[in-house]
Amino acid sequence: MFLRQLNKSKFDYFQEQLIQKAQQNPLDADFHVPMTVNRREYLLKVQPTTKCRIAVLQALMIERELDEGIVHTLITDNKVLLALFELLLFQGAA
């Protein structure tokens, strides 16, 4: 998990995009953002916090294999989480 500070306009835009496009479970504060990178599916879990900060909690790598079905791999390495979050921001946030 890590925190990333955004300026006010980027934070407002990011939060608006999360509300419109990301998935949120009832009574959860975090959002699940699906992304595809190099034909691999990821589910990035992010949570807006106070003072224009975003907490990037964890990610799931989703692999669909014919013989094993769907395999989920939990990603908690901050370097990988940061890279996925930067891609998310670059792609237009959610």
Secondary structure, 3 states (H helix, E strand, C coil): CEEEECCHHHHHHHHHHHHHHCECCCCCCCEEEEEEECCEEEEEEEEECCCCEEEEEEEEEEEEECCCEEEEEEECCHHHHHHHHHHHHHCCCC
